[in-house]
Amino acid sequence: MTEAAGSDYAALVRSVRAAGLLRRRLLAYGIRGLLTLAVFAATCWAMTWVGDSWLQLVTAGLLAFAFGQVAFLGHDAGHQAIFTSRRLNDALGRSLGNALTGLSYGWWVDTHNRHHANPNHEQFDPDISDGVLTYTRAQGMKRKGAASRFIARHQAWLFFPLTLLQGISMHVDSVVAIKTDRYRSKRGGSRRYEAVGLLVHATLYLTLILLVMSPLKAVAFIGVHQALWGLYMSCTFAPNHKGMPTISATQKLDFLRRQVLTSRNIRGGWFLDFALGGLNYQIEHHLFPNMPRPALRIAQPLVRAHCTSTGVPYTETSLFGSYRMVLTHLHAMGAPLRASRNTSVSIAAR
């Protein structure tokens, strides 16, 4: 991949601005926000109506979906895509993130902005940092412990089961970030406000659950809800970049190519737009992070045509095709560990 002139992106920006695609869509967001909060409230009401019954495991799934839709609105607020005022976007983001879903808005904005600045960069993208899964061969070969190496060898098979823990992991990361002030928010008082928001969420969440169901059912409800929410979020974010080219420290790319070559769009109609929160237009979202969600679909033909004219590959696939690409990539990254293990077993058997 080679360096290209920055004017390639500038020309696209002019086209997008001329089409009015960066204007705020307050009416659309107002309707979407009211419907989302109505679904959230209806789900909470359904929990009180069902009462102390194992049918609450069904409402746990509904609440996981509601959490995901609220998180999508918080995502848009974090990108300053809803209001022209940063203060209003941040206030909405903290309300939706900290108070309703129990996620630190400041932690998420810091982490997500670093990802947007360097998507799939081996050193700078926190989304492919060396964690439970390995996204590069170098990460895999650094694995030491037996459990860590086992996960890396079989991570393609373990991917979906591990996503069931993602909801809990995000809650833990949020608390740790606020406790240690790890995120880089420069907005005064945000740490205190966010801590209060997380406490409000935990209080309301646990109080509602414990008031309407027995302790055993409450534990089951929380387990199912958090697992399905983690699965929903992971299945939304994973198709966007995993399995796309990674950028090494020696590669220098202009903004257009850095964003497009590492991103993948998901084909589908209005239902997929709704279910994935507009993130199926990942290329457009990365090129214009503050573009309102309703404009992403309209911007797609402009972006795709521009990429064609400039010779930049534009990747688009089906939802299940994207999962296949993700799992294929994860399986390939674990191959060196499987090979080394097989070699060790062969030597030991002699």
Contacts in CASP RR format, 6 or more apart in sequence:
PFRMAT RR
TARGET T0000
AUTHOR 0000-0000-0000
METHOD contacts of the structure
MODEL  1
MTEAAGSDYAALVRSVRAAGLLRRRLLAYGIRGLLTLAVFAATCWAMTWV
GDSWLQLVTAGLLAFAFGQVAFLGHDAGHQAIFTSRRLNDALGRSLGNAL
TGLSYGWWVDTHNRHHANPNHEQFDPDISDGVLTYTRAQGMKRKGAASRF
IARHQAWLFFPLTLLQGISMHVDSVVAIKTDRYRSKRGGSRRYEAVGLLV
HATLYLTLILLVMSPLKAVAFIGVHQALWGLYMSCTFAPNHKGMPTISAT
QKLDFLRRQVLTSRNIRGGWFLDFALGGLNYQIEHHLFPNMPRPALRIAQ
PLVRAHCTSTGVPYTETSLFGSYRMVLTHLHAMGAPLRASRNTSVSIAAR
1 245 0 8 1.000
1 251 0 8 1.000
1 253 0 8 1.000
1 257 0 8 1.000
1 261 0 8 1.000
3 252 0 8 1.000
3 253 0 8 1.000
3 254 0 8 1.000
4 253 0 8 1.000
4 254 0 8 1.000
4 256 0 8 1.000
4 257 0 8 1.000
4 310 0 8 1.000
5 254 0 8 1.000
6 254 0 8 1.000
6 255 0 8 1.000
6 256 0 8 1.000
8 254 0 8 1.000
8 256 0 8 1.000
8 306 0 8 1.000
8 310 0 8 1.000
8 312 0 8 1.000
9 254 0 8 1.000
9 255 0 8 1.000
9 256 0 8 1.000
9 287 0 8 1.000
11 306 0 8 1.000
12 256 0 8 1.000
12 287 0 8 1.000
12 302 0 8 1.000
12 303 0 8 1.000
12 306 0 8 1.000
15 302 0 8 1.000
15 306 0 8 1.000
16 22 0 8 1.000
16 288 0 8 1.000
16 291 0 8 1.000
16 299 0 8 1.000
16 302 0 8 1.000
19 298 0 8 1.000
19 299 0 8 1.000
19 302 0 8 1.000
20 295 0 8 1.000
21 288 0 8 1.000
21 291 0 8 1.000
21 295 0 8 1.000
21 298 0 8 1.000
21 299 0 8 1.000
21 302 0 8 1.000
22 288 0 8 1.000
22 290 0 8 1.000
22 291 0 8 1.000
22 292 0 8 1.000
22 295 0 8 1.000
23 292 0 8 1.000
23 295 0 8 1.000
24 81 0 8 1.000
24 82 0 8 1.000
24 83 0 8 1.000
24 84 0 8 1.000
24 292 0 8 1.000
25 292 0 8 1.000
25 293 0 8 1.000
25 294 0 8 1.000
25 295 0 8 1.000
26 82 0 8 1.000
26 83 0 8 1.000
28 292 0 8 1.000
28 293 0 8 1.000
28 294 0 8 1.000
29 73 0 8 1.000
29 76 0 8 1.000
29 82 0 8 1.000
29 292 0 8 1.000
29 293 0 8 1.000
32 73 0 8 1.000
32 293 0 8 1.000
33 73 0 8 1.000
36 66 0 8 1.000
36 69 0 8 1.000
36 70 0 8 1.000
36 73 0 8 1.000
37 70 0 8 1.000
39 65 0 8 1.000
39 66 0 8 1.000
39 69 0 8 1.000
40 66 0 8 1.000
40 67 0 8 1.000
40 69 0 8 1.000
40 70 0 8 1.000
40 100 0 8 1.000
43 59 0 8 1.000
43 62 0 8 1.000
43 63 0 8 1.000
43 66 0 8 1.000
44 63 0 8 1.000
44 208 0 8 1.000
46 59 0 8 1.000
46 62 0 8 1.000
47 56 0 8 1.000
47 59 0 8 1.000
47 63 0 8 1.000
47 208 0 8 1.000
47 209 0 8 1.000
47 212 0 8 1.000
48 208 0 8 1.000
48 211 0 8 1.000
48 212 0 8 1.000
50 56 0 8 1.000
50 58 0 8 1.000
50 59 0 8 1.000
50 212 0 8 1.000
51 212 0 8 1.000
51 213 0 8 1.000
52 212 0 8 1.000
52 213 0 8 1.000
52 214 0 8 1.000
52 217 0 8 1.000
53 213 0 8 1.000
53 217 0 8 1.000
54 217 0 8 1.000
54 220 0 8 1.000
56 212 0 8 1.000
56 213 0 8 1.000
56 217 0 8 1.000
56 220 0 8 1.000
56 221 0 8 1.000
57 220 0 8 1.000
57 221 0 8 1.000
57 224 0 8 1.000
59 221 0 8 1.000
60 221 0 8 1.000
60 222 0 8 1.000
60 223 0 8 1.000
60 224 0 8 1.000
60 225 0 8 1.000
60 228 0 8 1.000
61 224 0 8 1.000
61 225 0 8 1.000
61 228 0 8 1.000
63 225 0 8 1.000
63 229 0 8 1.000
64 224 0 8 1.000
64 225 0 8 1.000
64 226 0 8 1.000
64 228 0 8 1.000
64 229 0 8 1.000
64 230 0 8 1.000
64 231 0 8 1.000
64 232 0 8 1.000
65 228 0 8 1.000
65 232 0 8 1.000
67 100 0 8 1.000
67 101 0 8 1.000
67 225 0 8 1.000
67 229 0 8 1.000
67 232 0 8 1.000
68 101 0 8 1.000
68 229 0 8 1.000
68 232 0 8 1.000
68 233 0 8 1.000
68 236 0 8 1.000
69 277 0 8 1.000
70 96 0 8 1.000
70 97 0 8 1.000
70 100 0 8 1.000
70 101 0 8 1.000
71 96 0 8 1.000
71 97 0 8 1.000
71 101 0 8 1.000
71 103 0 8 1.000
71 233 0 8 1.000
72 277 0 8 1.000
72 278 0 8 1.000
72 279 0 8 1.000
72 293 0 8 1.000
73 82 0 8 1.000
73 92 0 8 1.000
73 93 0 8 1.000
73 96 0 8 1.000
74 92 0 8 1.000
74 93 0 8 1.000
74 96 0 8 1.000
74 97 0 8 1.000
74 105 0 8 1.000
75 112 0 8 1.000
75 277 0 8 1.000
75 279 0 8 1.000
76 82 0 8 1.000
76 292 0 8 1.000
76 293 0 8 1.000
77 83 0 8 1.000
77 89 0 8 1.000
77 90 0 8 1.000
77 92 0 8 1.000
77 93 0 8 1.000
77 96 0 8 1.000
78 89 0 8 1.000
78 90 0 8 1.000
78 93 0 8 1.000
78 105 0 8 1.000
78 108 0 8 1.000
78 109 0 8 1.000
78 112 0 8 1.000
79 289 0 8 1.000
79 290 0 8 1.000
80 86 0 8 1.000
80 89 0 8 1.000
80 290 0 8 1.000
81 89 0 8 1.000
81 289 0 8 1.000
81 290 0 8 1.000
81 291 0 8 1.000
81 292 0 8 1.000
81 293 0 8 1.000
82 88 0 8 1.000
82 89 0 8 1.000
82 92 0 8 1.000
82 292 0 8 1.000
83 89 0 8 1.000
83 92 0 8 1.000
90 105 0 8 1.000
90 187 0 8 1.000
90 190 0 8 1.000
93 105 0 8 1.000
94 105 0 8 1.000
94 106 0 8 1.000
94 190 0 8 1.000
94 193 0 8 1.000
94 194 0 8 1.000
94 197 0 8 1.000
96 105 0 8 1.000
97 103 0 8 1.000
97 104 0 8 1.000
97 105 0 8 1.000
97 108 0 8 1.000
98 104 0 8 1.000
98 105 0 8 1.000
98 174 0 8 1.000
98 193 0 8 1.000
98 194 0 8 1.000
98 196 0 8 1.000
98 197 0 8 1.000
98 198 0 8 1.000
98 200 0 8 1.000
98 201 0 8 1.000
99 197 0 8 1.000
99 200 0 8 1.000
99 201 0 8 1.000
100 201 0 8 1.000
101 201 0 8 1.000
102 171 0 8 1.000
102 174 0 8 1.000
102 197 0 8 1.000
102 198 0 8 1.000
102 201 0 8 1.000
102 202 0 8 1.000
102 205 0 8 1.000
103 170 0 8 1.000
103 171 0 8 1.000
103 174 0 8 1.000
104 173 0 8 1.000
104 174 0 8 1.000
104 175 0 8 1.000
104 177 0 8 1.000
104 178 0 8 1.000
104 183 0 8 1.000
104 194 0 8 1.000
104 198 0 8 1.000
105 190 0 8 1.000
105 194 0 8 1.000
106 177 0 8 1.000
106 183 0 8 1.000
106 185 0 8 1.000
106 190 0 8 1.000
106 194 0 8 1.000
107 173 0 8 1.000
107 174 0 8 1.000
107 177 0 8 1.000
107 178 0 8 1.000
107 182 0 8 1.000
107 183 0 8 1.000
108 174 0 8 1.000
109 183 0 8 1.000
109 185 0 8 1.000
110 183 0 8 1.000
110 184 0 8 1.000
110 185 0 8 1.000
111 126 0 8 1.000
111 127 0 8 1.000
111 183 0 8 1.000
114 124 0 8 1.000
114 125 0 8 1.000
114 126 0 8 1.000
115 125 0 8 1.000
115 126 0 8 1.000
115 127 0 8 1.000
116 286 0 8 1.000
116 289 0 8 1.000
117 124 0 8 1.000
118 124 0 8 1.000
118 125 0 8 1.000
118 247 0 8 1.000
118 258 0 8 1.000
119 125 0 8 1.000
119 127 0 8 1.000
119 241 0 8 1.000
119 247 0 8 1.000
119 258 0 8 1.000
119 259 0 8 1.000
119 262 0 8 1.000
119 263 0 8 1.000
119 286 0 8 1.000
120 128 0 8 1.000
120 241 0 8 1.000
120 244 0 8 1.000
120 245 0 8 1.000
120 246 0 8 1.000
120 247 0 8 1.000
120 262 0 8 1.000
121 128 0 8 1.000
121 246 0 8 1.000
121 247 0 8 1.000
122 128 0 8 1.000
122 136 0 8 1.000
122 138 0 8 1.000
122 246 0 8 1.000
122 247 0 8 1.000
122 248 0 8 1.000
122 249 0 8 1.000
123 249 0 8 1.000
127 237 0 8 1.000
127 241 0 8 1.000
128 135 0 8 1.000
128 136 0 8 1.000
128 241 0 8 1.000
128 242 0 8 1.000
128 246 0 8 1.000
130 139 0 8 1.000
130 142 0 8 1.000
131 139 0 8 1.000
132 151 0 8 1.000
132 162 0 8 1.000
133 151 0 8 1.000
133 152 0 8 1.000
133 155 0 8 1.000
133 159 0 8 1.000
133 162 0 8 1.000
133 330 0 8 1.000
134 140 0 8 1.000
134 143 0 8 1.000
134 152 0 8 1.000
134 155 0 8 1.000
134 330 0 8 1.000
134 333 0 8 1.000
134 334 0 8 1.000
135 242 0 8 1.000
135 246 0 8 1.000
135 329 0 8 1.000
135 330 0 8 1.000
135 333 0 8 1.000
136 246 0 8 1.000
136 333 0 8 1.000
137 333 0 8 1.000
137 334 0 8 1.000
137 335 0 8 1.000
137 336 0 8 1.000
139 152 0 8 1.000
139 333 0 8 1.000
140 152 0 8 1.000
140 333 0 8 1.000
140 334 0 8 1.000
140 336 0 8 1.000
140 337 0 8 1.000
141 336 0 8 1.000
141 337 0 8 1.000
143 149 0 8 1.000
143 152 0 8 1.000
143 337 0 8 1.000
149 337 0 8 1.000
149 341 0 8 1.000
151 158 0 8 1.000
151 162 0 8 1.000
152 333 0 8 1.000
152 334 0 8 1.000
152 337 0 8 1.000
153 334 0 8 1.000
153 337 0 8 1.000
153 338 0 8 1.000
153 341 0 8 1.000
155 162 0 8 1.000
155 330 0 8 1.000
155 331 0 8 1.000
155 333 0 8 1.000
155 334 0 8 1.000
156 327 0 8 1.000
156 328 0 8 1.000
156 330 0 8 1.000
156 331 0 8 1.000
159 238 0 8 1.000
159 326 0 8 1.000
159 327 0 8 1.000
159 330 0 8 1.000
160 231 0 8 1.000
163 230 0 8 1.000
163 231 0 8 1.000
163 233 0 8 1.000
163 234 0 8 1.000
163 235 0 8 1.000
163 238 0 8 1.000
164 227 0 8 1.000
164 228 0 8 1.000
164 230 0 8 1.000
164 231 0 8 1.000
165 227 0 8 1.000
165 230 0 8 1.000
166 230 0 8 1.000
166 231 0 8 1.000
166 233 0 8 1.000
166 234 0 8 1.000
167 226 0 8 1.000
167 227 0 8 1.000
167 229 0 8 1.000
167 230 0 8 1.000
167 233 0 8 1.000
168 226 0 8 1.000
170 230 0 8 1.000
170 233 0 8 1.000
171 226 0 8 1.000
174 198 0 8 1.000
175 198 0 8 1.000
176 182 0 8 1.000
177 183 0 8 1.000
178 191 0 8 1.000
178 194 0 8 1.000
178 195 0 8 1.000
178 198 0 8 1.000
181 191 0 8 1.000
185 191 0 8 1.000
209 218 0 8 1.000
209 221 0 8 1.000
209 222 0 8 1.000
210 218 0 8 1.000
213 221 0 8 1.000
235 323 0 8 1.000
236 275 0 8 1.000
236 276 0 8 1.000
236 277 0 8 1.000
236 279 0 8 1.000
237 279 0 8 1.000
238 322 0 8 1.000
238 323 0 8 1.000
238 326 0 8 1.000
239 264 0 8 1.000
239 266 0 8 1.000
239 280 0 8 1.000
239 282 0 8 1.000
239 319 0 8 1.000
239 322 0 8 1.000
239 323 0 8 1.000
239 325 0 8 1.000
239 326 0 8 1.000
240 263 0 8 1.000
240 264 0 8 1.000
240 279 0 8 1.000
240 282 0 8 1.000
241 262 0 8 1.000
241 263 0 8 1.000
241 264 0 8 1.000
241 282 0 8 1.000
242 325 0 8 1.000
242 326 0 8 1.000
242 329 0 8 1.000
242 330 0 8 1.000
243 325 0 8 1.000
243 326 0 8 1.000
243 328 0 8 1.000
243 329 0 8 1.000
244 261 0 8 1.000
244 262 0 8 1.000
244 263 0 8 1.000
244 264 0 8 1.000
244 315 0 8 1.000
245 261 0 8 1.000
245 262 0 8 1.000
246 262 0 8 1.000
247 253 0 8 1.000
247 258 0 8 1.000
247 262 0 8 1.000
253 261 0 8 1.000
256 287 0 8 1.000
256 310 0 8 1.000
256 312 0 8 1.000
257 312 0 8 1.000
259 283 0 8 1.000
259 286 0 8 1.000
259 287 0 8 1.000
260 283 0 8 1.000
260 286 0 8 1.000
260 287 0 8 1.000
260 307 0 8 1.000
260 312 0 8 1.000
260 313 0 8 1.000
260 314 0 8 1.000
261 312 0 8 1.000
261 313 0 8 1.000
262 286 0 8 1.000
263 282 0 8 1.000
263 283 0 8 1.000
263 286 0 8 1.000
263 315 0 8 1.000
264 282 0 8 1.000
264 283 0 8 1.000
264 315 0 8 1.000
264 316 0 8 1.000
264 317 0 8 1.000
264 322 0 8 1.000
264 325 0 8 1.000
265 280 0 8 1.000
265 281 0 8 1.000
265 282 0 8 1.000
265 283 0 8 1.000
265 284 0 8 1.000
265 300 0 8 1.000
265 314 0 8 1.000
265 315 0 8 1.000
265 316 0 8 1.000
265 317 0 8 1.000
266 272 0 8 1.000
266 276 0 8 1.000
266 280 0 8 1.000
266 282 0 8 1.000
266 316 0 8 1.000
266 317 0 8 1.000
266 318 0 8 1.000
266 319 0 8 1.000
266 322 0 8 1.000
267 280 0 8 1.000
267 316 0 8 1.000
267 317 0 8 1.000
267 318 0 8 1.000
267 319 0 8 1.000
268 280 0 8 1.000
268 318 0 8 1.000
268 319 0 8 1.000
272 280 0 8 1.000
272 319 0 8 1.000
273 280 0 8 1.000
273 281 0 8 1.000
273 297 0 8 1.000
277 293 0 8 1.000
278 285 0 8 1.000
278 293 0 8 1.000
278 296 0 8 1.000
279 285 0 8 1.000
280 319 0 8 1.000
281 296 0 8 1.000
281 297 0 8 1.000
281 299 0 8 1.000
281 300 0 8 1.000
283 300 0 8 1.000
283 303 0 8 1.000
283 307 0 8 1.000
283 314 0 8 1.000
283 315 0 8 1.000
284 291 0 8 1.000
284 296 0 8 1.000
284 299 0 8 1.000
284 300 0 8 1.000
284 303 0 8 1.000
285 291 0 8 1.000
285 296 0 8 1.000
287 303 0 8 1.000
288 299 0 8 1.000
291 299 0 8 1.000
303 314 0 8 1.000
304 314 0 8 1.000
304 316 0 8 1.000
307 313 0 8 1.000
307 314 0 8 1.000
308 314 0 8 1.000
317 325 0 8 1.000
END
